[in-house]
Amino acid sequence: MKSLDELQRLKQFITSAEHVWTQIANSPRGKPVYTVNGVDYTPLPEKYNTKRKISRIFRRYWGKQLTEVMIRNLHLRMLKGKLCVPYRDIPPFPATVLSLQIKVNLPDHRTVAAILSGGGKKTRVDYRLIRVGATKTFTIMKRSGEQFDLRYQSLATIPLNPKAQPVRRSKQRGKPKK
């Protein structure tokens, strides 16, 4: 690392990246609520009203794969011509960088370990950041700990509505067994 300022900028970059999903998921407070199949949805504000806009915001910090996973975990749905998210309480995630240690420091590649705090807990997370071109900013390509954080899980099962009960199927599907 060249200076303390650069380390501080990296801490701020990771903190901002960790907060962006929650900012979007919590943005529609005070908007109308639509209920579909027992799940309450509310429209996103104008600055987040398309997947493309959300993707651009995520791509300021995250690589393409992590961006796609995070968008999928927002559980977006088009209702009455508006892009909506489930109206629910978002649990507080560890997202503020307390400390940062650089493991690999190359001009176009950095690997860092960070201690994140938030939600009453601290978590250690490893990040792999890359940069394409000397003037470009870094992008987070890989993040450890996704199995413990619903924002980054490939197949996250965030409860959309805690009141909803599972639907029981009475009819058997497919061919009967012989």
Secondary structure, 3 states (H helix, E strand, C coil): CCCHHHHHHHHHHHHHHHHHHHHHHCCCCCCCCEEECCEEEEECCHHHCCHHHHHHHHHCCECHHHHHHHHHCCCCEEECCEEEEECCCCCCCCCEEEEEEEEEEECCEEEEEEEEEECCEEEEEEEEEECCCCCCCCEEEEECCHHHCCCCCCCCCCCCCCCCCCCCCCCCCCCCCC
